[in-house]
Amino acid sequence: MRINVYSQELTDEVKLIEKPSNTGVTYSAVQLILHSSDKLHHPPEDDDRSAVTFWLPKSKHRREALALAFENMARMVRNAPDETGLD
């Protein structure tokens, strides 16, 4: 699966999500909130904005691997040529 997020959709909003299941397990995720027109959300507390959600693995080893992947992405973003992308 490939997910494309265009630079115009990016925001600086990141959320930690915790969802308890009916089995007693609580699942955690980090979520990148995407830009969404205010016209789509009535009333204002209606928060069904688009987002990219990364559900976190249980083991510390796999969580650290995910964190390292995000850090590697951040390094690539910072080192990419200035002329790439749109605002």
PyMOL CGO cylinders between C-alpha atoms (Angstrom):
from pymol import cmd
from pymol.cgo import CYLINDER

trace = [
    CYLINDER, 0.00, 0.00, 0.00, 1.22, 3.49, -0.81, 0.3, 1, 1, 1, 1, 1, 1,
    CYLINDER, 1.22, 3.49, -0.81, -0.19, 6.61, 0.85, 0.3, 1, 1, 1, 1, 1, 1,
    CYLINDER, -0.19, 6.61, 0.85, 0.48, 9.97, -0.80, 0.3, 1, 1, 1, 1, 1, 1,
    CYLINDER, 0.48, 9.97, -0.80, 0.19, 13.11, 1.31, 0.3, 1, 1, 1, 1, 1, 1,
    CYLINDER, 0.19, 13.11, 1.31, 0.78, 16.35, -0.58, 0.3, 1, 1, 1, 1, 1, 1,
    CYLINDER, 0.78, 16.35, -0.58, 2.77, 19.15, 1.05, 0.3, 1, 1, 1, 1, 1, 1,
    CYLINDER, 2.77, 19.15, 1.05, -0.28, 21.44, 0.97, 0.3, 1, 1, 1, 1, 1, 1,
    CYLINDER, -0.28, 21.44, 0.97, -2.09, 18.98, 3.26, 0.3, 1, 1, 1, 1, 1, 1,
    CYLINDER, -2.09, 18.98, 3.26, 0.61, 18.92, 5.94, 0.3, 1, 1, 1, 1, 1, 1,
    CYLINDER, 0.61, 18.92, 5.94, 0.18, 20.63, 9.30, 0.3, 1, 1, 1, 1, 1, 1,
    CYLINDER, 0.18, 20.63, 9.30, 2.37, 20.69, 12.40, 0.3, 1, 1, 1, 1, 1, 1,
    CYLINDER, 2.37, 20.69, 12.40, -0.33, 19.02, 14.50, 0.3, 1, 1, 1, 1, 1, 1,
    CYLINDER, -0.33, 19.02, 14.50, 0.57, 15.60, 15.92, 0.3, 1, 1, 1, 1, 1, 1,
    CYLINDER, 0.57, 15.60, 15.92, -1.60, 13.70, 18.41, 0.3, 1, 1, 1, 1, 1, 1,
    CYLINDER, -1.60, 13.70, 18.41, -1.13, 10.73, 20.69, 0.3, 1, 1, 1, 1, 1, 1,
    CYLINDER, -1.13, 10.73, 20.69, -4.18, 8.46, 20.46, 0.3, 1, 1, 1, 1, 1, 1,
    CYLINDER, -4.18, 8.46, 20.46, -5.17, 5.85, 23.04, 0.3, 1, 1, 1, 1, 1, 1,
    CYLINDER, -5.17, 5.85, 23.04, -8.06, 3.49, 22.28, 0.3, 1, 1, 1, 1, 1, 1,
    CYLINDER, -8.06, 3.49, 22.28, -9.25, 0.91, 24.79, 0.3, 1, 1, 1, 1, 1, 1,
    CYLINDER, -9.25, 0.91, 24.79, -10.68, -2.25, 23.26, 0.3, 1, 1, 1, 1, 1, 1,
    CYLINDER, -10.68, -2.25, 23.26, -13.48, -4.42, 24.61, 0.3, 1, 1, 1, 1, 1, 1,
    CYLINDER, -13.48, -4.42, 24.61, -10.81, -6.98, 25.57, 0.3, 1, 1, 1, 1, 1, 1,
    CYLINDER, -10.81, -6.98, 25.57, -9.18, -4.64, 28.07, 0.3, 1, 1, 1, 1, 1, 1,
    CYLINDER, -9.18, -4.64, 28.07, -6.16, -3.85, 25.90, 0.3, 1, 1, 1, 1, 1, 1,
    CYLINDER, -6.16, -3.85, 25.90, -5.41, -0.19, 25.22, 0.3, 1, 1, 1, 1, 1, 1,
    CYLINDER, -5.41, -0.19, 25.22, -3.89, 0.51, 21.80, 0.3, 1, 1, 1, 1, 1, 1,
    CYLINDER, -3.89, 0.51, 21.80, -1.74, 3.60, 21.21, 0.3, 1, 1, 1, 1, 1, 1,
    CYLINDER, -1.74, 3.60, 21.21, -1.00, 5.51, 18.04, 0.3, 1, 1, 1, 1, 1, 1,
    CYLINDER, -1.00, 5.51, 18.04, 0.59, 8.69, 16.80, 0.3, 1, 1, 1, 1, 1, 1,
    CYLINDER, 0.59, 8.69, 16.80, -1.43, 10.68, 14.32, 0.3, 1, 1, 1, 1, 1, 1,
    CYLINDER, -1.43, 10.68, 14.32, -0.42, 13.34, 11.80, 0.3, 1, 1, 1, 1, 1, 1,
    CYLINDER, -0.42, 13.34, 11.80, -3.42, 15.65, 11.34, 0.3, 1, 1, 1, 1, 1, 1,
    CYLINDER, -3.42, 15.65, 11.34, -3.89, 16.86, 7.76, 0.3, 1, 1, 1, 1, 1, 1,
    CYLINDER, -3.89, 16.86, 7.76, -5.24, 20.21, 6.59, 0.3, 1, 1, 1, 1, 1, 1,
    CYLINDER, -5.24, 20.21, 6.59, -9.00, 20.29, 6.28, 0.3, 1, 1, 1, 1, 1, 1,
    CYLINDER, -9.00, 20.29, 6.28, -11.35, 23.15, 5.47, 0.3, 1, 1, 1, 1, 1, 1,
    CYLINDER, -11.35, 23.15, 5.47, -13.34, 24.52, 8.43, 0.3, 1, 1, 1, 1, 1, 1,
    CYLINDER, -13.34, 24.52, 8.43, -16.42, 24.33, 6.18, 0.3, 1, 1, 1, 1, 1, 1,
    CYLINDER, -16.42, 24.33, 6.18, -16.35, 20.54, 6.51, 0.3, 1, 1, 1, 1, 1, 1,
    CYLINDER, -16.35, 20.54, 6.51, -16.72, 20.47, 10.30, 0.3, 1, 1, 1, 1, 1, 1,
    CYLINDER, -16.72, 20.47, 10.30, -20.01, 21.47, 11.88, 0.3, 1, 1, 1, 1, 1, 1,
    CYLINDER, -20.01, 21.47, 11.88, -20.19, 21.89, 14.84, 0.3, 1, 1, 1, 1, 1, 1,
    CYLINDER, -20.19, 21.89, 14.84, -16.58, 22.89, 15.64, 0.3, 1, 1, 1, 1, 1, 1,
    CYLINDER, -16.58, 22.89, 15.64, -16.12, 19.96, 18.06, 0.3, 1, 1, 1, 1, 1, 1,
    CYLINDER, -16.12, 19.96, 18.06, -16.73, 17.57, 15.13, 0.3, 1, 1, 1, 1, 1, 1,
    CYLINDER, -16.73, 17.57, 15.13, -13.18, 16.28, 14.74, 0.3, 1, 1, 1, 1, 1, 1,
    CYLINDER, -13.18, 16.28, 14.74, -13.27, 13.89, 11.80, 0.3, 1, 1, 1, 1, 1, 1,
    CYLINDER, -13.27, 13.89, 11.80, -10.35, 15.55, 10.05, 0.3, 1, 1, 1, 1, 1, 1,
    CYLINDER, -10.35, 15.55, 10.05, -8.15, 13.55, 7.73, 0.3, 1, 1, 1, 1, 1, 1,
    CYLINDER, -8.15, 13.55, 7.73, -5.08, 12.09, 9.36, 0.3, 1, 1, 1, 1, 1, 1,
    CYLINDER, -5.08, 12.09, 9.36, -2.36, 9.51, 8.94, 0.3, 1, 1, 1, 1, 1, 1,
    CYLINDER, -2.36, 9.51, 8.94, -2.39, 7.19, 11.95, 0.3, 1, 1, 1, 1, 1, 1,
    CYLINDER, -2.39, 7.19, 11.95, 0.52, 4.95, 12.95, 0.3, 1, 1, 1, 1, 1, 1,
    CYLINDER, 0.52, 4.95, 12.95, -0.58, 2.29, 15.44, 0.3, 1, 1, 1, 1, 1, 1,
    CYLINDER, -0.58, 2.29, 15.44, 2.30, 1.55, 17.77, 0.3, 1, 1, 1, 1, 1, 1,
    CYLINDER, 2.30, 1.55, 17.77, 3.78, -1.90, 18.22, 0.3, 1, 1, 1, 1, 1, 1,
    CYLINDER, 3.78, -1.90, 18.22, 3.72, -3.48, 21.66, 0.3, 1, 1, 1, 1, 1, 1,
    CYLINDER, 3.72, -3.48, 21.66, 7.40, -4.35, 22.01, 0.3, 1, 1, 1, 1, 1, 1,
    CYLINDER, 7.40, -4.35, 22.01, 10.00, -1.76, 22.97, 0.3, 1, 1, 1, 1, 1, 1,
    CYLINDER, 10.00, -1.76, 22.97, 12.26, -3.10, 20.21, 0.3, 1, 1, 1, 1, 1, 1,
    CYLINDER, 12.26, -3.10, 20.21, 9.70, -2.49, 17.44, 0.3, 1, 1, 1, 1, 1, 1,
    CYLINDER, 9.70, -2.49, 17.44, 8.71, 0.90, 18.91, 0.3, 1, 1, 1, 1, 1, 1,
    CYLINDER, 8.71, 0.90, 18.91, 12.36, 1.95, 18.84, 0.3, 1, 1, 1, 1, 1, 1,
    CYLINDER, 12.36, 1.95, 18.84, 12.64, 0.74, 15.22, 0.3, 1, 1, 1, 1, 1, 1,
    CYLINDER, 12.64, 0.74, 15.22, 9.61, 2.89, 14.32, 0.3, 1, 1, 1, 1, 1, 1,
    CYLINDER, 9.61, 2.89, 14.32, 11.06, 5.91, 16.14, 0.3, 1, 1, 1, 1, 1, 1,
    CYLINDER, 11.06, 5.91, 16.14, 14.35, 5.46, 14.27, 0.3, 1, 1, 1, 1, 1, 1,
    CYLINDER, 14.35, 5.46, 14.27, 12.47, 5.31, 10.95, 0.3, 1, 1, 1, 1, 1, 1,
    CYLINDER, 12.47, 5.31, 10.95, 10.73, 8.62, 11.79, 0.3, 1, 1, 1, 1, 1, 1,
    CYLINDER, 10.73, 8.62, 11.79, 14.08, 10.16, 12.79, 0.3, 1, 1, 1, 1, 1, 1,
    CYLINDER, 14.08, 10.16, 12.79, 15.57, 8.96, 9.49, 0.3, 1, 1, 1, 1, 1, 1,
    CYLINDER, 15.57, 8.96, 9.49, 12.66, 10.56, 7.61, 0.3, 1, 1, 1, 1, 1, 1,
    CYLINDER, 12.66, 10.56, 7.61, 13.23, 13.83, 9.49, 0.3, 1, 1, 1, 1, 1, 1,
    CYLINDER, 13.23, 13.83, 9.49, 16.91, 13.77, 8.52, 0.3, 1, 1, 1, 1, 1, 1,
    CYLINDER, 16.91, 13.77, 8.52, 15.99, 13.19, 4.86, 0.3, 1, 1, 1, 1, 1, 1,
    CYLINDER, 15.99, 13.19, 4.86, 13.48, 16.07, 4.94, 0.3, 1, 1, 1, 1, 1, 1,
    CYLINDER, 13.48, 16.07, 4.94, 16.08, 18.42, 6.38, 0.3, 1, 1, 1, 1, 1, 1,
    CYLINDER, 16.08, 18.42, 6.38, 18.71, 17.37, 3.82, 0.3, 1, 1, 1, 1, 1, 1,
    CYLINDER, 18.71, 17.37, 3.82, 16.50, 17.34, 0.70, 0.3, 1, 1, 1, 1, 1, 1,
    CYLINDER, 16.50, 17.34, 0.70, 17.29, 19.95, -1.97, 0.3, 1, 1, 1, 1, 1, 1,
    CYLINDER, 17.29, 19.95, -1.97, 15.51, 23.27, -1.41, 0.3, 1, 1, 1, 1, 1, 1,
    CYLINDER, 15.51, 23.27, -1.41, 13.87, 23.29, -4.84, 0.3, 1, 1, 1, 1, 1, 1,
    CYLINDER, 13.87, 23.29, -4.84, 11.76, 20.16, -4.23, 0.3, 1, 1, 1, 1, 1, 1,
    CYLINDER, 11.76, 20.16, -4.23, 8.12, 20.19, -3.16, 0.3, 1, 1, 1, 1, 1, 1,
    CYLINDER, 8.12, 20.19, -3.16, 5.36, 22.78, -3.03, 0.3, 1, 1, 1, 1, 1, 1,
    CYLINDER, 5.36, 22.78, -3.03, 4.11, 24.95, -0.17, 0.3, 1, 1, 1, 1, 1, 1,
]
cmd.load_cgo(trace, "trace")
